[in-house]
Amino acid sequence: MREYLPVFQSTIANDIGDWVVKGFIDTYRNIYTVSVDTKVISKLIELMLFPRIAEFARLHSYELHLAEHQNHYPDLTLAGTDGQKIAFDLKSTYRTGARTASGFTLGAFTGYFRNRDSRKNISFPYREYKRHYVLGVIYSRSRESIDERSMFNLEELDSIQSVAHDFVFLLQEKWKIASDKPGSGNTKNIGSTKSVQDLVDGNGAFSTLGERVFDHYWRNYLTKDMALAIESNVPYRSLTEYWHWLDGD
């Protein structure tokens, strides 16, 4: 699939690196500008990539399964003729600096991640997946203000400012780009590294430690609320504290 990344790139961006999406069009041929909301951009990128991934699956004799619900993991499942399943999550994030990005959330560290025979919020039991990949997209947001009240016609299409540009695609196993901290917000999700180069190269916190350490770390990780619920203390909040916890356990 890494050899297919240029196909994804050409689907999303034009020759100068701008996003090819300019807005939404109605049946009256009016065009409404795209919001800079990251959730809107993320969903549109997903919708643009799905047909290309389906094309890849057909060419390589994979059976493609899409997640039936928005909050189910993963976004896509590729099942080979040998029955082995590979999880693909489509993730996008924006640059926060020359070398940094906002980062990805890499799925829950509770529920199906701990009970690997569970079918709750997951397409197939976690145990049935041989690999877990992230197909990631990193982009820069436009510095020019976008007036979302504007409306254009088709003749004005080329004059509409793209809200995103300078796309970079990556394909890495989830554990290779994971950090030792949860993702943003209060959700119980695994966070990723925020270095753009480390995301592309697969150099997260566990990349030199292996998937076994990644699994053990996140299957035993407790937030403050989780610890309180079982009348326990938070065992660790970083890899450094994790090693101390292992020594004392």
N, C-alpha and C positions, 0 to 999 in steps of 0.2 A: 504493500500500500504506500510505502514511502516514495516509490517510483511514480505513484499516482498524484502526489502532492502538487506538481505543476499544473495538473488538470484542475484541481480544486482552486489553485491560485488564479488561473485564467477565468474560472467561473465567477469569482468574487470581484476581481480587480481588472481595470483596463491597463493599457500599456504604460501609463504614467503612474500607476499604483493607486489610483482613486477607486473607491467603491463604485461598482457599476449601478447600484441602486440609487435612484434619485428621489423617489417618492412613491406614493400610491396613486393609482389612476382609477377613475370611476367610469361608468358607462357613458358619461357626457364628455369623456376625454379630458377631464380636468386632472391635473397632477397636484397632489398635496405633499409637502416636504416631509421627510422622515425625521422623527424625533431623535435627539441625541441620547435618549434613554437607553442605557446599556441592555436592558431586557428586550427592548424592541429590536435593537441591532442584532443581539444574540439569536433571537427567534428567526429573523429574516435570513441570517447566515445559515442556520440549520435547514430551513426550507429550501435554500438554494443548493445545499450540498447533498440532501437526501437523494435526488435523482442520480447524481454522479456516483454516490456510494452504491446505489442499486445497480448501476451499470457495472461497477467494479465487481460486485457480488456475482452477477450473471456471467461475466467473463471468466471468473475463477471458480465457478460451480459452488458458490456458497448459497445457502438458504438464508434469506434476510428476514429478521423479525424486528419490527419497531415496537417500542414500549407502548403498551395500551393506555397508560395514564401518564400525565405530565410529571408526576412525582415518583415514577417508577424508575428503577435502575436496571440496566443501562439504557441509553437512548437507542442503541442498536445492538442486536445480537447477530453474529455471523456463525452459522452452523455448517461445518464441513461435511463432506460425504462420509467421513469416518465417525460422524456424530459428535465430534469435539466442538465446543462452543467458545467463542471469543467475544468478550464484551467491549463495546466501543461507546465512550461518552464523548459527545461533541461539546467542546467548551470554547468560549471566547472571552477575551479580556483586553483591556486598553492599557496603553503605556502610561505610566505615571512619571517617567523621567527618561533620560537617554538610554538607560540600561535596566530599568525596572518596569514592572507591570503590576496591575492590581492583584493578579493571581487568580487561580482557579479554586473552586471547591470540588473535591474529588470523591464525593459520595459519603454516605453515613459511616460512622464508626460504631454504631449501635445496630440493633435490629438484625437484618439479614447478614451484616458483616460479622456478627458474633455467633448467631445461630445460622449456620451455613446450610442447613436443610430447610430453612424457612422460605415460604413463597410470598411473604408479605412485602409489598412495595418493590418487587423485583420480578423480572420477566421469567427467569428460571432460578432455581436455588444457586446460591453463590458457589457452592461446592462443584457444580457442574461446569463452571467456566475454567478453561485451561489458562487463559490470559485475560488481563484487564487493561485495555489501552485507552489513552486519551488522544483524540484528534483535536488539537488545540489551534486556535487562531488568535494571534496578537495583532492589534491595530492601534493606530494613532487617531485621536479624535480631532476634528477640525477646530482650528483656533478661531475661525471666523464665526460670528454669531449667526444662528439659523433662526429666521423668523417663521415660526410654525403657523402663523396666521396667513402666510402667503399661499396663493394658488396660481398655478401655471398652466399653460397649454402645451401641446406636443411640440409646437414650433420653438418653444423656449426651453426645451429639454436640456440642451447643452449648456445653458446658462445657470442651471441649478447647481448649487454647491454640494459636493459630496460631504456627508457628515463623518466619514471615516476614510482613512488612506493608509498606505505603507503597511500592508498585511504581511505577516509571517506565519507560516504553517508549521506545525510540529506533530510528530507521532511518537509517543513514548508510553511505556508501561506506567500505570498509575503509581506504583510504589517508587519508581525512579525519580519522579518529580515532586513527591510529597515532602512536606515540611513536618516538623514535630509539633506544630501548633494547629488548632482547629481553624476552619475557614471563618470568614467574617460573619458577624451577627451572633445570635444565640443558638443557631442551629447546630446540631451535633454532626458536623461534617469535617472531613479531613481537609486541611489547607495545603496549598502547594507552595513551592519556592516562588519568590517574586522577582528573581533575576531572569531577564529575558534570555540571556545566553544559557543559563542553567536549565531553563525550561526546554529550550531547543536541544541541548546536549544530553538531557536526562541526568543532571547532576543535582538531585535533591538531597535532603538530609540523610536518606537511607541508601543512596545509590552505591556506596561502598560497603554497606553493611548487609545488604541482601533483603529479599522479600520476607524471609522468615522473621527477621527482627522487626520489619515494618508491621507485619501481621500481629506479632506479640505485643508490640508497643501500643497499637491502636485498639486491639481487643481488650486491653487492660486499662486504657486511658479513662479517667473519670473527670468530668467537670465538677465544679463545686456543688451544683444542684444534685448531680448523680451521687456524689459522695454523701451528701446530707440525707438523701433518701434511704440509704442503707446504713446510716449512722457510722460513717467511716470518714477518714481523712483523704484528701486528694493525694494519691501516692507520688505523682510526679507531674511536672508541667513542661519538661524539656528532656532531651536525650541525656544531658548531664545528670539530671535528677533521676532519670530512668535507670542509669547504670548504678547509681547509689542504692536505688530501690531494689535492684536485682541482687546486689551484694548483701543486703540486709534481709532478704526474703528467704 
